[in-house]
């Protein structure tokens, strides 16, 4: 899990255009420490991750930091990184529709506060839809800004 976070730290740094050496003055840690973080040898402390998020403009890195242990892995859905805003919004719309479509099934299962053996597959499918929705929502929140603006074509 540390290795995965390390990979994300490297992506954030590289996308921001920093070398490991240049991060010494930005993060106030040695290039050697940054290298250890990125190789997954050492888990960066929370305050360093907060600086990375700010200085590398990588809000998604905080979410990945929360997922770098067993608890985060179990509770937080996987969210793709480096997604652009439009792709994230489209995914959110699809996932929102899926949750809305499963709303009646979820209500039928939960209305008596009991999940029977027959209802477990339905409930599990609904939970899956909700987790996918949550992941898509976080993807929108942490979407990357495009480096070059997209120029919209206007109809005359």
N, C-alpha and C positions, 0 to 999 in steps of 0.2 A: 504494500500500500504506500509506503514511503517512496518507492521507486516511481509509482504512478504520479504521485504529487510532484516528485522531482522533475519528471518529464514536463508536467504542466508549468512548473516554475521556469524551466528553460524556454518553453514556448512563449510565455508571457514576456520574458526578458528579450528574447530575439525579436518578437513582433514589435516591441517598443524601440528596437534599434540599439540596444545596449550590449556591450561586451561584458564578460564576467568582471573584468578589471574596472570598467566604468561604474559598475554597481557599488564599488567600495564607498564612493562618496555619496551615492544616492541612498543606499540602505544602511550605511555606517557599519558594515561588516566586511571582512576580508574576502577577496576573490576566492580564496581557498574554502571559506565557509559556503559561499554561493555554489562553488563546484560540488561540495559535499551535499548540499541540499538537492542540487540538480541530478546527482548520481543516485540519490535516494539513500545515502549513507546516514544522513542526519535529517530529522524533521525540523523544519524552520520553526522558530517560536512564533506565536500568534502576532506579536508586534511587528516582526519582520514581514510576515505575510500581509499584514495591513499596509505596510509601506510598499510592498510589491504591487498590491492592488492599486494603490494611489499613484505611484510613480510610473508604473507600466500601463496604467489605464486598463486593468484587467479585472473587472468585477467578478467574472466567472471563477477566478482563482480562489476567492473566498469560499465559494460553494464547494469546489474540489477539495479545499482544505478540510471542510467539515466532513466530507466523505472519506477522508484518509484513514479512518479507523472502522472497526467492526460495527459500532453503533451507527455511524453515518452511512455506512454501506447498507445496513439493514433498513434504515428508515427513510433515506433520501434517494429518490430515483436518479438514474444516470441522466445527465444533461450534456448534450453535445457542446463542445467548446468551439470558439471561433466561428460561430454561426453569424450570418448577417441578419439584420433586423427583419427584412422582408420574409426570409425563409422561416424565421422563428415565429413571426406573426401568423403565417399560413399554417404552420404546424399547430399553433395554439387554437386556431379556428377549427381545424379538423378534430383535435382532441376535445375541444369544448362540445362539438356536435356529438361525439361518442359518449361523453358523460351525460349530456341531455337525453340521448337515446336510451341510456341505461337507467335513467332516473326512476321510471315506473317499476322496473324489476327490483331495484334497490329498495324502493318504498314497500313493495309487497313482502320482501324478505324481512325487512326491519320493523314492520309495523307492530309486531307482537313481541319485540325485544328478544326473540329467540331465533337462532339459525338452525334449522333442522338439517339432518344429513342430506336430504334432497336439495336443500337450498344452498349448501356450501359451494357447489360449482358456480351458481349464479352470483353469489356474494363475492367469490374470488375473482370472477370476471369483472364485476363492478369495481372492486378494489384496484384491479389492474388498470382499468380505464381512468380512475381517479389519479393514480400514481403517474400515468402517462400525461394527464392534464397538468399535474403539478410540475412535472419535468418540463413540459412545453412552456408553462408560465415562467419558470425560472430562466428558461432559454431566452424569452423575450426580455426579461429584466436584465440579463447579463449579456445581451447581444453586442457584438462588436460593431463599432462604427466603421463604415467603409472608408478606405483610405482615399478613394476618388469618388466624387459624387456621381450618382446616376442621373443622367439627364433624361427627363421624361419627354416623350414625343407628344406634341400637342396636335389635336385635330383642328383643322380650320373650318 
